[in-house]
Amino acid sequence: MKIFLAEDERILRVSLADELRDAGHQVAEFAEGGAVLQKLTEETPDLLITDIRMPGLDGLQLLEKVKQASPETLVVLMTAYASVDTAIKALKLGAYDYLSKPFRNEEILHLTQRVAELKDIKQDNKRLQSQVSEQFDFSSFAGKSDAVEKIFEMVKSVAHSNASVLITGETGTGKEMLANIIHYNSHRSNKPFVKVSCAILAREVFESELFGHEKGAFTGAEKSRKGRFEMADKGTIYLDDIDDVPLELQVKLLRVLQEQEVEPVGASQATKVDVRVIASTKYDLKKLIGEGRFRDDLFYRLNVIPIHIPPLRQRLDDIKVLASRFLMQLGQGKRFELSNAALKVLHDYPWPGNVRELRNLMERLVLTTPREIIEIDDLPLEFLREGILTHEEDRNGEWDLEAIVASTEKRLLQLALQKSGGNKTRAAKLLNLPLSTFRTKCEKYGLEGAG
């Protein structure tokens, strides 16, 4: 590390500096505080070790000025006149630690080791924050359809607000991804982001999980515990599957949104929290309100900023963009591409699993396709079954039912044989047909196979 050492006693300063240099640190020595501040305009140390009693600027004054000029620099104070009041004042001013003279060299070396470890942790944390910010920038919700463009504009305009957001959409459309984007592009991005899956929380622990509990509040509550809302203080809480919150607890959740305070189970008073709420659901909450399964007042509190993500089958323009992104992310250096014919099949597929299903398919293709150009025959049979009728109609321009059925049946038999390497037994299993039936149909259309 780069260390500044300020000590007016020359023998102690030189001895300590030599010890630190022997440990592998870069050390700059100073006999008084003013020289430290002057040097601070040229370079920033990782650590300042300073005596408290020095001529001119004392250690506490130097600490205060250094923390103002270089907040990242950690400061350790040394003094032969230790007192509790001085230690408290030093820590309040931002000192990392406090050493009483005389101390053994091993103590200062152990302390610098701890500082180095803390510095590494902070650097790792910054790197991770940078990676997260890059992962969840606005462009991470890929697509070029009108629907996605509108979502982009909405998210950009509301990310920095504190208003509640309700994200709706089918399973796999990207609701959690959108919640991440909103949080990591808001002024709360360096604060906690707590995710709660309401669907998997047992009814018995729901209240305690969300709002916390006091020691002895119920059997097994051996110590007090913060709930998810308190954990998310100053940050964001994401309530996935909000429709699964038990009806009797919805009024308590409503109070959190209205009053910005939580009341732990067994507590005699509420605790203030500053939390932004993002909720999501795959259901129509208005319909649940009509059925008496969701409170209308809670709905209106959550629905301040409504964002609906359409299913993938309603935004076909996004399939190529998403697929290309997934192939790039998962390709391990290879530049995979979808052929036009393969892309047409994906357009015809209904995507019940939405974007999540598309990503899973791209991961499968990256692992199983020997070439970088993904052709129609590389796609799983279930995807081909959905699109094959459309392809035959487009190709032949026919509307004769018998001709379409025959053409489709022949194409499926051909695809099954291709998938099975020409083995009729395996091809029959792919189509869930008895082998005898499969052979009969192959004979009908003049198709050959390996038995």
ABEGO torsion letter per residue (X at the ends): XBBBBBBABAAAAAAAAAAAAAAGBBBBBBABAAAAAAAAAABBBABBBBBABBBEBBAAAAAAAAAAABAABBBBBBBABBBAAAAAAAAAAGBABBBBOBBBAAAAAAAAAAAAAAAAAAAAAAAAAAAAAAAABAAABBEABAAAAAAAAAAAAAAABABBBBBBEBBGAGAAAAAAAAAAABAAAABBBBBBBAAABBAAAAAAAAAEBBBGABBGBABBBBBAAAAABGBBBBBBGAAABBAAAAAAAAAAAAAGBBBBBGBABBBBBBBBBBBBBABBAAAAAAAGABBAAAAAAAAABBBBBBBAAABAAAAAAAAAAAAAAAAGGBBBBBBAAAAAAAAABAGAAEAAAAAAAAAAAAAABABABBBAAABBAAAAAAAAAAAAAAAAGBABAAAAAAAAAAAAAAAAAAAAGGBAAAAAAAAGBBAAAAAAAAAAAGBBBAX
